[in-house]
Amino acid sequence: MLKRMIVPLLIGLIGIAILVSLGRWQVQRMGWKQGILAQIEADIAADPVPLPAMISIDMKHLPVQATGTIGAEELHVLVSRKSDGAGYRVIAPFTLDDGRRVLLDRGFIPLDEKDTARPAQTGVTIVGNLHWPDDMNSSTPQPDFDRNIWFGRDIGAMATTLSTSDVLIVARQDTGQAIEAMPLGVEGIPNDHLHYAITWFSLALVWLGMTLFLLWRIKTRTV
């Protein structure tokens, strides 16, 4: 009987060890990810600096401050918020006092405010964060140019449409005209490692149960 149990017992122990190791690895990854998220939060909330003369994508999340004119042109990105339902992000051109033009994510408006006229605003000081959002993928629909509805923040295409550089500032504070700022945060960055860890540990328990059941069947058949 013992000889017949050796192979199932070894397979059971090895399987449990592998599954528990994977669960522990996910717990370690969760701690690593939490550290990254904490650092990103700290970077986002830091004191703003003047918008650099030279800007690159490695400055993502950099807090910046700039003064200039918010243009009347707008692009509307369809979004949804838990508290408000469907609405639009308002993307406008922002012309700095030094002549540079960048994209400005002003924030959220309800669906029925889409066609409200919002004249240009001069002498506005913007505090926000540089961002290169990961909104676009192969399944994202093309913009509806006739109705001025976009389905993601395509920085390159938006910059071309509004004649700005490929730079986006996400406003940290309201910019007026009944537009509610949607500042950067870590809410949209996934941290699913706890879920994965629970899955691996649960599989280890299932594997243990199956192993014990198999050993019990071998024992009862032998008796």
N, C-alpha and C positions, 0 to 999 in steps of 0.2 A: 504493500500500500504506500509506504513512504517513498519508494522509487517512483511510483506513478504521480506522486504529488510534487516531486522536485521541479520538474519542468514548468508546470503551471505556477508554482510558487515563485520561481525565478522570474518568469515573465511578468507576474503580478507585481513583484517588488521593483523590477526595473521600470515598468510602466508608471508605477506610482512615483518613483524617484524622479523620472523625467517630467511628469506633470507638475509635481511640487516645485521642481527647479524652475520650470517655466513661470509658475505663479509667483515665485519669489523674485524672478527677474522683472516681471511686470510691476511688482511693488517698488523695486529699485528704480525702474523707469518712471514710475509715478512721482517719486521724490525728485528725480532729475527734472521732470517736466514742471513740477511745481516751482522749483528754483528758477527755471527759465521764465515762467509766467510772472513770478515776483519781480524779476529783473526788468521785464518788459513794462510792467506796471510802474516801476520806479522811473524808468526812462521816459514814459509818456507823461508822467506827472511832474517832471523836473521843471525848473525855471526856464522860460523861453529865452532863446538867443536871437539876435537879428538874422534874418534869412541869409544864409551864406551866398557869396557871389558864385561859387562853384558848387553844384548840387549833384550828388550821385545816389544810387539806390541803396548804398550801404548806410545812408542817413535815415533810413526808414524809422519812424516813430520820433524823430528829433523834434523837440518842442521849439517853435519859432514864433517870431513876432514881426509884423510888417505893417506899414501904413500905405494906403493907396485908395483906389477907386474900384468898387464892385460894379461890374457892368450890368446892364439891363438884360443882356442875353442870358438864357437859361437852358440847361439840359435837364431832363427829368428822368430819374432812375426809379423804376417801380420797386418798392420795398414793402415790408410788412413788419409792424412792431406789435408785441403782445398787448401793450397797453392801449394802442390806438388803431390797430388793424392796418389795412392797406393804405398806402400813401406814396409819396415820392421824395427822394433825395434831390435837393436842388444843387446843381453844379453850375457855377457862374465863372466868368473870367474875372481875374483880379489883377489890375494894373498897378504895380508898385510906383512909388514916387520917383524911383530911379529909371522907370520906363519898362522894366521887365513885366511880362504877362504870364501868370500862372493860373492853374485851375483852383477853384475854391469850392470845397464841399460845405455848403452853408447849413445843411441839416434837413429836417423833415417838415413836410407840409401835408395836410389831408388831401384826399383825392379831389375834393371840390374846390381846392385852392390852386389847382394847377394853372389855370388860365388867368389868374389874378395878375394885374399889371404891377410890376415892382421896378420902379425907376432906378437909374444908376445912383449910387451913393458915393460921395467923395469924402476924402479925409477920414476914412474908416481905418482904425487900427485892429488888425486881426491877430488873435493869439490862437495857435493851433499846432498841429503836428503834421510833419511830412509823412506821406503814406503812398505806398504802391499796392493797392488792394488786390487780392487774389479772387476777383469776382468772376472772371471769365473762364469757361471751359468749352469743350466741344459741343455740349448740349445747350449752351446759352443762345437764345434766339438773337437774330440780328435786330438792331434798333428799328423801331417804326418811325422813320424820319418824317412821314406826313403828319403824325400826331405828336411828334417829339417825345417819344417814350423809349427809354433805354432799359435794358434788362440786366445790366451790370456796368460797373465803372471801368470801361475800356479807356485807359488813360491816353493811349496813342490816338485813337479815333476821336476822342473828345477834344484833345489838344488841337487836332487838325480842324475840327468843326468850329472851335471857338478862337482859333488863331493864337494859341498860347504855347508855351513850352510844355514838355512832358513832365510837369511837376504838379502835384496835388497837395494842397493844404487842407486838412480836415479841421474845421473851426472847433475850438474847445468851448467857446462861449457863443451865446446867441448873437446874430449879426443884424437883428432888427427885422422889420417887415413881416412879423408873425411867423418867422421861420425858427423852428426849435432845433438847436444844435444837437448833433449826434456825435459827441466826441469819441475818440478812439478808446478802446478798452480791450481787455483780454477775453471778453465773453465769447467771442466767435472763434477763439483758438481751441481746438479740441484737446481734451485730456481724458482719454478713455482707458487709461491703464488700470484703474481700479476695476472697471468692468471686465477687462481681460483677465486680471488676476483672479477675480471671483470665478470666472469661467474655468480657468485651469485648475484651481483648487476644487471646484465642484466635480470636474472630470476625474480628478484624483480620487475623490470619495466614491464616485461611481465605479472606477476601476477597482478600488479596494473591495467594494461590495460584490462585484462580479467575481473577483478572485476568491473571496471567502465562499461564495456560493458554489463555484466550481470545485473547490477543495472539499466542501461538504458533500457534493454529489459523488465525487470520487470515493470519499470515505464510506458513504452509505451503500454504494454499489459493491464495495469490497467486503463489507461486513456480511 
